[in-house]
Amino acid sequence: MDKVVGSAAEAVADIGDGAVLAVGGFGLCGVPVKLIDALLAQGASGLTTISNNCGVDDQALGVLLYAGRITRTISSFVGGNKELARLYLSGQLSVELTPQGTLAERLRAGGVGIPAFYTPTGVGTMVADGGIPIRYDADGNVVETSKPKEVREFDGQQYVLETALTADFGLVRAAVGDRHGNLVFHESARNFNPLAGMAGRITVAEIETLVEPGEIRPEDVHLPGVFVDRVVVVGAEGKGIENRTTRPRTDTSETPAAAGEETTTEETAR
């Protein structure tokens, strides 16, 4: 029952070429950065990633993208990543765009064994009708597009059929975990992590703090250990910030920054 492994490298050692990965995170929040870095060093290629976004330039999943290790991504947001756009439009990367809520439910459905479900999201658009470019060739011609999906009417409203998503491996990051694999995520870092963890046939969790079984109250568990196969302790270092938003201090009061006008500056946290 002790699922703790000694290092991130050991945790991802059996991820092979062509593997499908469900990866937690939203932007740079809650991303399993240590597992991704270990996978970069390990060398697996031809990967398919299922995630909200495919990294932010050369951070998070972007490090695998820049190294040419990812050949297909299933995501809901691909903005903010210039290399992804370049690879996509030059025919080196296939991109399957999925509405964000639909992506979340496809992962959850895969995790609980539901093969497909109906949703109103996308009805009357190319999401349902097909034709969204998935892959281009080197000359910029579309060579693969999304296929039409079944649409049915229930109680006078139309719904599109979406299929579940599963992955060979789920990679997640949690704030706290125990030796049985029970995980707790910190606030917004929860995002896609429980869903990616549920959808992976083998799920690997990097955690900041390890506790003993029983120290996490059952009602506080966000992802039960039944979904988690390996746990590696990585600490709190390595987390990045996309956009830091602050405002100049004009007094010494304890008024929260959010209470006044804000100025935004962008900086990359390494």
C-alpha positions in Angstrom: 0.0 0.0 0.0 3.0 2.3 0.3 3.0 4.1 -3.1 5.9 6.5 -2.5 8.7 6.2 -5.0 12.2 7.7 -4.6 12.4 10.2 -7.4 10.5 11.8 -10.2 12.8 10.0 -12.6 11.8 6.7 -11.2 8.1 7.6 -11.3 8.1 8.3 -15.0 10.7 5.7 -16.1 8.2 3.4 -17.8 6.4 6.1 -19.9 7.2 5.0 -23.4 7.2 6.5 -26.9 3.7 7.2 -28.1 2.1 7.3 -24.7 -1.1 9.2 -24.0 -0.8 11.5 -21.0 -3.6 13.3 -19.0 -1.9 16.2 -17.3 -3.3 18.4 -14.6 -2.9 22.1 -14.3 -4.3 25.4 -15.6 -1.8 27.7 -17.1 1.1 27.3 -14.7 -1.2 26.6 -11.7 -1.1 23.1 -10.3 1.2 21.8 -13.1 3.3 18.7 -12.3 6.5 20.5 -13.3 8.9 18.0 -11.7 7.3 15.0 -13.5 7.4 16.9 -16.8 11.1 17.8 -16.3 11.9 14.2 -15.5 10.0 13.0 -18.6 12.0 15.5 -20.7 15.2 14.0 -19.3 13.9 10.4 -19.7 13.5 11.0 -23.5 10.0 9.6 -24.4 8.7 11.0 -27.7 5.7 10.9 -29.9 3.5 11.8 -27.0 -0.2 12.7 -26.9 -1.2 15.1 -24.1 -4.6 15.8 -22.8 -4.6 19.0 -20.8 -6.4 22.4 -20.5 -3.4 24.0 -22.3 -0.1 22.7 -23.7 2.2 24.8 -21.5 3.2 28.4 -21.6 6.0 28.8 -24.1 8.9 27.0 -22.7 7.4 26.2 -19.3 5.3 23.3 -18.0 4.3 21.1 -21.0 6.0 23.7 -23.2 9.4 22.1 -22.4 8.2 18.9 -24.0 6.7 20.8 -26.9 9.9 22.8 -27.6 11.9 19.6 -27.5 9.6 18.0 -30.2 8.3 15.3 -27.9 4.6 16.0 -28.3 2.9 15.2 -31.6 -0.7 15.6 -30.6 -2.6 17.6 -28.0 -6.2 17.5 -26.9 -6.8 20.9 -25.2 -9.3 23.7 -24.7 -6.9 26.6 -24.9 -3.8 27.0 -27.1 -3.3 30.7 -26.9 -0.2 32.1 -25.2 2.1 29.5 -26.7 3.9 30.7 -29.9 5.7 27.4 -30.4 2.5 25.5 -30.4 1.1 27.8 -33.1 4.2 27.3 -35.2 4.2 23.6 -34.9 0.5 23.4 -35.6 0.5 25.6 -38.6 3.6 23.9 -40.1 2.1 20.4 -39.8 4.3 19.1 -37.0 1.6 19.0 -34.3 -2.0 17.8 -34.3 -4.4 19.8 -32.2 -7.9 18.7 -31.1 -9.7 21.6 -29.7 -12.4 20.8 -27.1 -14.6 23.3 -25.1 -13.2 23.6 -21.6 -16.2 22.2 -19.7 -16.5 19.4 -22.2 -12.8 18.5 -21.7 -13.3 18.3 -18.0 -16.4 16.1 -18.3 -14.7 13.9 -20.9 -11.9 13.2 -18.5 -14.3 12.6 -15.6 -16.4 10.3 -17.7 -13.3 8.3 -18.6 -12.3 8.0 -15.0 -15.7 6.6 -13.8 -16.3 4.3 -16.8 -18.9 6.3 -18.7 -18.1 5.9 -22.4 -20.0 9.0 -23.7 -22.5 11.7 -22.7 -24.7 14.4 -24.3 -24.1 18.1 -23.7 -25.6 21.3 -25.2 -22.1 22.8 -25.5 -21.1 23.1 -29.2 -24.5 22.5 -30.8 -24.9 24.5 -34.0 -21.1 25.1 -34.3 -18.1 23.3 -35.8 -17.7 21.5 -32.5 -20.8 19.4 -33.5 -20.8 19.8 -37.3 -17.1 19.0 -37.8 -14.5 20.7 -39.9 -12.2 22.2 -37.2 -8.6 21.8 -38.5 -6.7 19.2 -36.5 -3.6 18.9 -38.7 -2.0 20.9 -41.5 0.8 19.9 -43.9 4.1 21.7 -44.3 2.6 23.9 -47.0 -0.3 25.1 -44.7 -3.0 22.9 -46.2 -5.5 21.3 -43.9 -5.1 17.5 -44.1 -7.2 16.4 -41.1 -10.4 17.9 -39.6 -12.7 17.1 -36.8 -15.6 14.7 -37.7 -19.3 15.5 -37.3 -20.8 14.3 -34.0 -24.2 12.8 -33.3 -26.8 15.4 -32.2 -30.0 14.3 -30.5 -33.0 16.2 -29.0 -34.1 15.8 -25.4 -37.1 17.7 -24.1 -37.0 20.1 -27.0 -33.3 20.9 -26.7 -30.5 19.6 -28.9 -27.4 17.9 -27.4 -24.1 16.7 -29.0 -22.6 13.4 -28.1 -19.1 13.6 -26.7 -16.9 10.6 -25.9 -14.9 10.0 -22.8 -11.1 10.4 -22.5 -8.7 8.0 -20.9 -4.9 8.0 -20.9 -2.0 5.6 -20.4 -0.7 7.8 -17.6 -2.1 10.6 -15.5 0.4 13.2 -14.2 -0.8 15.5 -11.3 0.5 17.8 -8.6 -1.0 18.0 -5.1 -0.2 20.0 -2.0 -0.6 17.1 0.4 -0.6 13.3 -0.1 -0.3 10.2 2.0 1.4 6.9 1.4 -1.8 5.4 0.2 -2.1 8.0 -2.6 -4.9 10.1 -1.1 -4.4 13.7 -2.4 -5.4 17.2 -1.3 -5.0 20.1 -3.8 -4.5 23.7 -2.7 -7.3 26.0 -3.8 -7.3 26.8 -7.6 -4.4 24.3 -8.1 -7.1 21.7 -7.9 -8.3 22.6 -11.4 -7.9 19.7 -13.8 -5.8 17.6 -11.5 -8.5 15.3 -10.0 -9.9 14.7 -13.5 -6.5 13.9 -15.1 -5.8 11.6 -12.2 -9.0 9.7 -12.6 -8.5 9.3 -16.4 -5.1 7.8 -16.2 -4.7 4.0 -16.2 -1.5 4.7 -14.2 -1.5 7.9 -12.3 1.6 9.5 -10.8 1.3 12.3 -8.3 4.1 14.8 -7.3 3.3 16.2 -3.9 4.7 19.0 -1.8 4.1 17.4 1.6 3.9 13.8 2.6 1.8 12.7 5.6 1.0 9.3 7.0 -2.2 7.4 6.3 -5.1 8.7 8.5 -3.7 12.2 8.8 -6.0 13.4 6.0 -9.6 13.4 7.0 -11.7 11.4 4.6 -13.9 14.4 3.8 -10.9 16.4 2.9 -9.6 14.0 0.2 -9.9 15.5 -3.3 -8.6 12.5 -5.2 -8.8 9.1 -3.4 -5.8 6.8 -3.5 -7.7 4.2 -5.5 -6.9 6.4 -8.5 -3.2 7.0 -7.7 -0.5 4.5 -8.3 2.7 6.4 -7.5 3.6 9.3 -5.2 6.8 11.3 -5.3 7.7 14.1 -2.8 9.1 17.1 -4.6 8.6 20.0 -2.2 7.3 23.5 -3.1 10.1 24.6 -5.4 9.8 25.0 -9.1 6.3 26.5 -9.4 6.0 29.4 -11.9 3.8 32.5 -12.3 2.4 33.6 -15.6 1.2 37.1 -14.9 2.0 38.9 -11.7 -0.6 41.6 -10.9 0.2 44.3 -8.4 -0.4 47.9 -7.6 1.9 50.5 -6.2 1.5 50.9 -2.4 0.5 54.5 -1.6 0.1 54.0 2.1 1.1 51.6 4.8 -2.4 50.4 5.6 -3.3 46.7 5.5 -5.9 47.2 2.7 -5.7 44.3 0.3 -4.1 45.1 -3.1 -7.4 43.9 -4.8 -9.2 46.8 -3.1 -7.6 49.5 -5.3 -6.7 50.2 -8.8 -4.2 47.7 -10.2 -1.4 47.9 -12.7 -0.4 44.7 -14.4 3.1 43.7 -15.3 4.1 40.4 -16.9 7.1 38.5 -15.7 8.2 35.0 -15.9 9.0 33.1 -12.7 11.7 30.5 -13.2 
